[in-house]
């Protein structure tokens, strides 16, 4: 199971830029890989060990659907 579900807000360990998980790639027992859309508009692929949650207080998700209320 992947650490970051699709829609998670993450950042790269080496920088402050934040991004959203667009796609998750899992293969058996191997660590998951993630396709990330960064705030600067770029997209890139990263291993699970290269990413951390963007907010250390609690995980945040990006939801594109409107609330049913």
MOVENQUI-V259814 format. One line per field, one symbol per residue. ss: DSSP state (H for helix, E for strand, C for the rest). psi: psi as a letter, one per 20 degrees, with the letter a starting at -180 (. if undefined). Layout:
ss: ???
psi: ???
//
This chain:
ss: CCCCCCCEEEEECCCCCEEEEEEEECCCCCCCEEEEEECCCCEEEEEHHHEEECCCCCCCECCCCCCCC
psi: qqhorpiqorqqhjripqrpohqpopnciqqqqpopoqhjiqqrpqqhiiqrqhoigqqqqopiqqqi.
//
